[in-house]
Amino acid sequence: MHFHFIAIGGSAMHNLAIALHLKGEKVTGSDDEIFEPSRGRLAKYGLLPSKIGWDARQIHQKIDAVILGMHAREDNEELKKAQSLNIPIFSYPEFIYEQTKDQLRVVIGGSHGKTSITSMILHVLSKNNIDHNYMVGAQLDGFECMVKLSKTSKIAVLEGDEYLSSPIDRRPKFHLYHPNIAVISGIAWDHINVFPTFENYVEQFKIFIEKVENSGVVVYYNGDKELTQLINKVDSPISKVPYEAYPHYIEDGITYLKTNEGHKPIKIFGEHNLQNLNAAYNVCIELGVTSSDFFDAIATFKGASKRLELVKMYKTTAVYKDFAHSPSKLKATTAALKKQYPNRKLVACMELHTFSSLNKSFLSHYQNTMKEADCAFVYYNKHTLKHKKLDDLSKEEVKEAFGSNNVKVVTSSNDLVQQLTEMNWENQNLLMMSSGNFDGLDFTELAGQIRN
């Protein structure tokens, strides 16, 4: 079959395009901008468009289906042409459901931890040679492509976020997957440009729960009050499996799981990661993995990309990067590093980069989220505010919103680097947090500059 991707350069879109290509399908695509790593990966498989931009002439009757990415607009000329020719049009979550509707679908939802939980499940299944399809939002070690859609797999493990499906389908992605096993890691208001109130945001998770197939399972974090209330209101024939952080302790900078088979050292750490691990454990047990096989496999899991990822380790200094950007993630990640290295000071830097984080009406939610750090930097770029068409923010407004005296606000990445490189790093760790990249800052290069 011939599939054409409108906005092929997206993180999930380009992986789906590669997956279909590897499956033997004909794949073409277009986009008005394609950045790395999507660009290089598409080029490797001969899928990079020959020119950048939209062109209605690429759409014709021989195309079997169009897959539409969120980056395109409703008035996209290729989309309009496809509609006029009555070519089937799918958002990528719609398409993935069509490809997996006869399989047992595991869908991981929640405001945080989705990628980590999904990654852990994939790691355990792979280590135990259990065939499975998947879709995950971060590049993982040992995986060439982050989407797999084979016809032989009986299990599909899907990361299900709550953002919108496409420009012409305003349903949250995770509403389209109809899971047999659902995970919800927690509810922390985000995407205020799409879900303007907390109540509206919570409603999306209620709908997600209602989409679970009859006799299905919901694995949920019972430390979240709002989520627990939602689960308790559910009146349908599904099983409800609560979880919390897996029992553990820390010794000499290493986290150990307290299992019935003894104490097991693992490579990841932090309260949130131990919650994620327990969610993955419960899912894997539902899929028939034994406890022993789970713990043997998870012991080698190093973490998902940019999720408390170690950049560089020195004798008395460690540098980590993390995708954290929402208030709950910021607080949890900062606390995790302080707990893991109780005898070291922590310098934590975060970038205000998303629409929500740069919005004055949302900024107050960051109150005291970085107070665990010994020194905290909050960075934002004034150009990003203009690009997102948001009101200007002053440094004073940002500092007041975060509310703790340890916070310094900077609007120049060069200034941030200078302040960091001039510090004494003996017995001190650095944490860089953003869904962006601090305007192209090379974290490995920075780590080389701050060694003591």
FENMO-V293335 format. One record per pair of residues at least 4 apart in sequence whose ideal C-beta (glycine too) atoms are under 8 Angstrom apart, sorted by the first residue. I is the first residue (numbers start at 1). GAP is how many residues later the second one is. Records with the same first field share a line. If there is no record, write none. Layout:
BEGIN
I->GAP / GAP
END
This chain:
BEGIN
1->24 / 25 / 63 / 64
2->23 / 24 / 25 / 26 / 60 / 61 / 62
3->14 / 17 / 22 / 23 / 24 / 25 / 60 / 61 / 62 / 63 / 64
4->23 / 24 / 25 / 26 / 54 / 55 / 59 / 61 / 62 / 63 / 74 / 78
5->8 / 11 / 12 / 22 / 23 / 24 / 25 / 61 / 62 / 64
6->23 / 24 / 25 / 48 / 60 / 61 / 62 / 63 / 66 / 70 / 72 / 73 / 76
7->6 / 23 / 24 / 61 / 62 / 63 / 64 / 65
8->5 / 6 / 9 / 21 / 22 / 23 / 26 / 30 / 34 / 39 / 41 / 61
9->4 / 5 / 22 / 24 / 25 / 26 / 29 / 30 / 33 / 62
10->4 / 28 / 59 / 60 / 61
11->4 / 27 / 126
12->4 / 80 / 123 / 125 / 134 / 135
13->4 / 16 / 54 / 56 / 58 / 79
14->4 / 20 / 24 / 27 / 28 / 33
15->4 / 120 / 130 / 131 / 132
16->4 / 51 / 76 / 79 / 80 / 119 / 131 / 133
17->4 / 10 / 12 / 25 / 30 / 50
18->4 / 23 / 24 / 27 / 29 / 127 / 129
19->4 / 126 / 128 / 129 / 130
20->5 / 7 / 129
21->4 / 6 / 24 / 25 / 26
22->23 / 123
23->126 / 127
27->20
28->19 / 21 / 30 / 35
29->13 / 18 / 20
30->19 / 23 / 24 / 25 / 28 / 48
31->18 / 21 / 38 / 40
32->20 / 21 / 22
33->19
34->4 / 5 / 8 / 14 / 15 / 18
35->4
36->4
37->4 / 102
38->4
39->4 / 9
40->4
41->4
42->5 / 6
43->4 / 5
51->4
54->22 / 23 / 24
55->22 / 23
56->21 / 22 / 24 / 25
58->20
59->4 / 7 / 19 / 22 / 23 / 26 / 28
60->25
61->24 / 26
63->19 / 24
64->23 / 24
65->22 / 23 / 24 / 25 / 30
66->12 / 13 / 16 / 21 / 22 / 23 / 24
67->22 / 23 / 24 / 25 / 28
68->4 / 11 / 21 / 22 / 23 / 24 / 98 / 99 / 100
69->23 / 97
70->21 / 93 / 94 / 95 / 96 / 97
72->4 / 6 / 7 / 94 / 95
73->94
74->5 / 93 / 94
75->4 / 5
76->4 / 91
77->4
78->4
79->4 / 10 / 88 / 89
80->4
81->4
82->5 / 7
83->4 / 6
89->79
90->4 / 5 / 8
91->4 / 74 / 75 / 78 / 82 / 85
92->4 / 73 / 74
93->4 / 67 / 72 / 80 / 81 / 83 / 84
94->4 / 71 / 75 / 82
95->4
96->4 / 39 / 51 / 53 / 60 / 62 / 81
97->4 / 8 / 79 / 80 / 81
99->34 / 50
100->5 / 33 / 49 / 56 / 58 / 77
101->77
103->30 / 50 / 51 / 52 / 53
104->50 / 51 / 52 / 76 / 77 / 183
105->51 / 53 / 72 / 73 / 74 / 75 / 76
106->15 / 49 / 50 / 51 / 52 / 73 / 74 / 75 / 76 / 77 / 177 / 181
107->51 / 52 / 53 / 67 / 70 / 72 / 74 / 75 / 76
108->6 / 9 / 10 / 13 / 49 / 50 / 51 / 52 / 74 / 75 / 77 / 171
109->5 / 51 / 52 / 53 / 65 / 73 / 74 / 75 / 76 / 96 / 99
110->4 / 7 / 73 / 74 / 75 / 76 / 77 / 111
111->51 / 74 / 75 / 76 / 77 / 78 / 79 / 215 / 217
112->73 / 74 / 76 / 160 / 214 / 216 / 217 / 220
113->4 / 72 / 73 / 159 / 162 / 163 / 166
114->4 / 23 / 45 / 46 / 47 / 71
115->4 / 21 / 22 / 23 / 44 / 189 / 192 / 208
116->4 / 156 / 157 / 160 / 187 / 188 / 191
117->4 / 66 / 68 / 159 / 162 / 163 / 166
118->4 / 16 / 18 / 19 / 39 / 40 / 41 / 186
119->4 / 17 / 19 / 21 / 182 / 184 / 185 / 188
120->4 / 156 / 157 / 160 / 178 / 181
121->4 / 36 / 159 / 162 / 163
122->4 / 10 / 12 / 14 / 18 / 21 / 35
123->4 / 17 / 174 / 175 / 177 / 178
124->4 / 156 / 160 / 165 / 169 / 170 / 173 / 174 / 177
125->5 / 7 / 30 / 32 / 159 / 162 / 164
126->4 / 16
127->166 / 169 / 170 / 173
128->161 / 165 / 169
130->25 / 157 / 158 / 159
131->19 / 21 / 22 / 23 / 24
132->16 / 21 / 23 / 24 / 25
133->15 / 16 / 17 / 20 / 22 / 23 / 24
134->12 / 13 / 14 / 22 / 23 / 24
135->11 / 12 / 13 / 21 / 22 / 23 / 24
136->4 / 10 / 21 / 23 / 168
137->9 / 22 / 24
138->8 / 166 / 167 / 168 / 169 / 185
139->4 / 7 / 166
140->6 / 164 / 165
141->161
148->5
155->132
158->19 / 21
160->13 / 14 / 17 / 19 / 48
161->11 / 12 / 13
162->10 / 11 / 12 / 29 / 33 / 39 / 42 / 43 / 46
163->9 / 10 / 28 / 31
164->5 / 6 / 7 / 8 / 9 / 30
165->4 / 5 / 6 / 7 / 8 / 11
171->4 / 5
172->32 / 35 / 36
173->4
174->30 / 34 / 37
175->29 / 32 / 33 / 36
177->34
178->33 / 34 / 35
179->32 / 33 / 34 / 37
180->32 / 33 / 36 / 37
181->35 / 36 / 38 / 102 / 105 / 106
182->26 / 27 / 30 / 34 / 35 / 36 / 37
183->35 / 36 / 37 / 96 / 100
184->21 / 24 / 25 / 34 / 35 / 36 / 37 / 43
185->36 / 90 / 91 / 94
186->35 / 37 / 38 / 41 / 142
187->14 / 15 / 18 / 37 / 39 / 40 / 43
188->138 / 139 / 140 / 141
189->6 / 9 / 12 / 176
190->5 / 11 / 136 / 164 / 166
191->4 / 10 / 164 / 165
192->4 / 163 / 164 / 167 / 169 / 170
193->162 / 163 / 166
195->5 / 6 / 9
196->4
197->4
198->4
199->4
200->4
201->4
202->4 / 24 / 28
203->4
204->4
205->4 / 22 / 25
206->4 / 24 / 27
207->4
208->4
209->9 / 21 / 22 / 25 / 29
210->24 / 26
212->4 / 5 / 6 / 24 / 26
214->22 / 23 / 24
215->22 / 23 / 24
216->22 / 23
217->21 / 22 / 23 / 24 / 69
218->13 / 16 / 20 / 21 / 22 / 23
219->22 / 24 / 60 / 63 / 64 / 67
220->4 / 7 / 8 / 11 / 20 / 21 / 22 / 23
221->6 / 21 / 22 / 23 / 54 / 58
222->5 / 6 / 20 / 21 / 22
223->21 / 22 / 52
224->4
225->4
226->4
227->4
228->4 / 14
229->4
230->4
231->9 / 11
234->4 / 6
241->41 / 45
243->32 / 35 / 36 / 38 / 39
244->31 / 34
245->26 / 29 / 30 / 33
246->11 / 12 / 28 / 29 / 31 / 32 / 35
247->10 / 11
248->7 / 8 / 9 / 10 / 26
249->6 / 7 / 9 / 14
250->4 / 5 / 6 / 19 / 89 / 90
251->5
253->87 / 88
254->11
255->10 / 11 / 13 / 14 / 19 / 85
256->7 / 8 / 9 / 10
257->6 / 7 / 8 / 9 / 20 / 38
258->5
259->4 / 5 / 32 / 36
260->31
261->30 / 31 / 34
264->31 / 35
265->34
266->11 / 32 / 33 / 35
267->32 / 33 / 34 / 35 / 36
268->5 / 9 / 33 / 34 / 35 / 40
269->4 / 5 / 39 / 67 / 70 / 71
270->4 / 38 / 62 / 63 / 65 / 66 / 67 / 69 / 70
271->4 / 61 / 64 / 65 / 68
272->4 / 57 / 60 / 61 / 64
273->4 / 30 / 34 / 35 / 63
274->4
275->4
276->4
277->4 / 21
278->4
279->4
280->4 / 18
281->4 / 10 / 13 / 17
282->4
283->4
284->5 / 10
285->4 / 6 / 9
289->4 / 5
290->4
291->4
292->4
293->4
294->4
295->4
297->4
303->4 / 5 / 6
304->5
305->4
306->15 / 16 / 17
307->15 / 16
308->12 / 14 / 25 / 28 / 29
309->11 / 12 / 13
310->8 / 9 / 10
311->8 / 9 / 10 / 121 / 132 / 133 / 136
312->6 / 7 / 132 / 135 / 136 / 139
313->4 / 5 / 6
314->4 / 111 / 137 / 138
316->28 / 109 / 110 / 111 / 112 / 136
317->27 / 108 / 109 / 110 / 111 / 112 / 113 / 133 / 134 / 135
318->23 / 26 / 111 / 112
319->110 / 111 / 112 / 113 / 124 / 127 / 128 / 131
320->17 / 109 / 110 / 111 / 112
321->110 / 111 / 112 / 122
322->7 / 11 / 109 / 110 / 111
323->6 / 110 / 111 / 112
324->5 / 6 / 8 / 9 / 26 / 109 / 110
325->4 / 5 / 25 / 26 / 27 / 28 / 29 / 32 / 108 / 109 / 110
326->4 / 28 / 30 / 31
327->4 / 38 / 39 / 42
328->4
329->4 / 104
330->4 / 20 / 36 / 39 / 40 / 103
331->4 / 37 / 38 / 39 / 41
332->4
333->4 / 98 / 100
334->4 / 12 / 14 / 35 / 36 / 38 / 39 / 42 / 97 / 99
335->4 / 37
336->4
337->4 / 9 / 11 / 92 / 94
338->4 / 8 / 34 / 35
341->5 / 88
343->84
344->83 / 84 / 85
345->29 / 30 / 82 / 83 / 84
346->26 / 27 / 28 / 29 / 82 / 83 / 85
347->26 / 27 / 28 / 29 / 30 / 73 / 76 / 81 / 82 / 83 / 84
348->22 / 24 / 25 / 27 / 28 / 29 / 83 / 85
349->27 / 28 / 29 / 30 / 67 / 71 / 81 / 82 / 83 / 84 / 89
350->20 / 26 / 27 / 28 / 29 / 83 / 84
351->27 / 28 / 29 / 82 / 83 / 84 / 85 / 87
352->5 / 6 / 26 / 27 / 28 / 41 / 46
353->4 / 5 / 27 / 31 / 81 / 82 / 83
354->4 / 81
355->4 / 33 / 35
356->6
357->5 / 6 / 9
358->5 / 22 / 26 / 27 / 30 / 32 / 35
359->4 / 31
360->30 / 31 / 33 / 37
363->30 / 34 / 35 / 38
364->37
366->4 / 35 / 36 / 37
367->34 / 35 / 36
368->34 / 35 / 36
369->33
370->6 / 8 / 32 / 34 / 36 / 37
371->5 / 32 / 33 / 35
373->33 / 58
374->32 / 54
375->31 / 33 / 48
376->26 / 28 / 30 / 31 / 32
377->30 / 31 / 32 / 33 / 39 / 42 / 43
378->20 / 21 / 24 / 29 / 30 / 31 / 32
379->30 / 31 / 32 / 34 / 37 / 59
380->4 / 5 / 13 / 18 / 29 / 31
381->4 / 30 / 32 / 58
382->4 / 10 / 29
383->4
384->4
385->5 / 6 / 7 / 8
386->4
393->4 / 5
394->4
395->4 / 14 / 15 / 16
396->4
397->4
398->4 / 11
399->8 / 9 / 10
402->5
403->4
408->11
410->5 / 6 / 9
411->4
412->4
413->4 / 25 / 26 / 27 / 28
414->4
415->4
416->4 / 22 / 25
417->4 / 24 / 29 / 32
418->4
419->4
420->10 / 26 / 29 / 30
421->25 / 28 / 29
423->5 / 27
424->4 / 28
425->5 / 25 / 26 / 27
426->26
430->16 / 17 / 20
432->6 / 9 / 11 / 14
434->4
437->4
441->5
442->4
443->4
444->4
445->4
446->4
447->4
END
